[in-house]
């Protein structure tokens, strides 16, 4: 009899991603978001795959306890929280999903830029406090004609630059 592959989810994943894993045949998913390092160390030996984001760390000491582990996946870019050398020595494939959330990060960045330019948080607090006269004195800036410096034109930087250019930013 073939045993199911046990996948441990250590950090929160989107609902759609969890559903895809749960619907796959031969995979048993254990969503245990928020485990401490000690809790993870006490149970990782039972899993064939582990999925982390940025909170959970997989150092050499923890990987040494993961005798069944075949895959350590980072749901996001980078793998700085996984000891790649130790995993490789154990035959564990380390993978990530670079660019998977680039659009969302870029859109959030543009939203924050616009929010800062228009003083959204400050004005919200003043209006909610009934301080209308103070709020009326705050003048936001315009995107059109502004200049934005983007440090790094990786996947997120390019998307931010493209969207800000479309809004008339130079």
N, C-alpha and C positions, 0 to 999 in steps of 0.2 A: 504494500500500500504506500503510495506517495504521500509525504507529509506536505502540508501547506507551508508556503513561505510566510514567515512572520515578519511584518513590517512595523516598526515602532516610530510613531510620529512624536517628536519631542517638543516641537514649537508649532504654534498655530498655523494651519494651512487654510486656504480658501475652501469653502464648502464644496465647490465644484471639483476641486482636486481630490478631496477626501472621498467624494462620491465615486469618482473614476477608479480610485484604488479599491474601494469596497466592492465595486461591481466586477472587478477583474477576477477571473476564476483562479483558484489555487493560491490566493493571497489572503492572509488573515491580518487585518489592520488593527493596531492597538494605538489609539489616540490618547497619549498621556502627557499632554501639554503641562509644563510647569514643574517637571520633576527636578529635584535637587540633584547635585552631582553624586551624592551618596546613594540616593534612590536609584538613579540610572546605573551606577556601578553594580548594584545588587541585582539588576534584572537584565542587563544588556546581553548576557550570555545566552539568552533564549531566542535572540532575534537574528534573522538573516539579512535584514536591511534596516537602516535607521535614516530618518529624514529629519534634518535640523534646519533652522534658519540662523539668525545671528546670536541668539541667547545661549543655546546649548553648545558647550565645548566638548570636543572629542580628542583629548590629549592621549599620549602614549599609554599612560597608566590605565585609562578607561578602555582603550582599544585592546589592551592585553587580556581583558576579561571577556571580550566579545569573540569567543571561539567559533561561533557559527556565522559570524558576519561576513557577507559577500559584497555589500554595497553600503557606502555612506554618502548620502546625497544632501547637498545644500540647496534648499529652495530659495534661490537668490544668487546674486553674483558673488564671486570670491569664495575662497575656502580657507580663510585664515583661522577659522575656529576648529579645523580638523587637522590633526597631525598627519600630513600626507606621507611622509617617509615611513612612519610607523604602520600606517594602513597598507602601504605598498608592500612592506616586508611581510605582512600577514596575508597578502593576496586579496586585500579589500579594494574594490574599485571605488574611487572617489570621484563624484561628479557634482556639477552645479547647473544652474539655469541662468546663464548670463543673458541679460537683455529681456528676460521674461516680464519684468515689471518696469521696464524703461519708460514706456508710454505713461503709465500711471504716475511714476516719479516725476517725469517731465511736466505733466499736466498739473500736478500738485505744486511743483516749483513755480510755474507760471501763475497759479492762483495765489501763492504766497507773495510773489512780486507785486501783483496787482493789489493785493490786500495792504501791503506796506505802502505802496505808492498812494493809495487812496485812504490810508489811516483807518481801515475798517475796524480793527479791534478797539482802538482808542475811541472812535466815534460811537461804536456800539455801547461801550461802557458809559460814556457821557450821556447818551440819549436814554439809556435804561435808568440812569440815576436822576433823570429829569434836568440835567445841566445843559439845556438847549443853547443858552447864550454862549457858553464855552465851545460847544460843538460847532456852532455856526462860524466861529473864527478860524477853524482849522480848514485849510485849503489843500486838497490833494493835488498831485501832479498828473500830467498826461503821459501816457505811454508813447503816443505818436511824437516823434522828434527826439525822444530820449535816446540815450546810448547805454547799452547793456554790455558789460564785460562778462564773457563766459570763460571760465578757466577750465580748459579741457574740453575737447570736442569728441568725446566718446559717444556711446549710444544716447545717453541722457542729454549731454550737452548739445548735441546736434538737434535733437528734438525740441529742446528749449529755445535754441537760437532760431529755428525755423518758425516756431509759433510766435515768438516775440517779434520777429521780422514781419510776420503777417499782420501784426497789430500796429505796425508803423515804427517800430523801434529800430534804431540803427546799430 
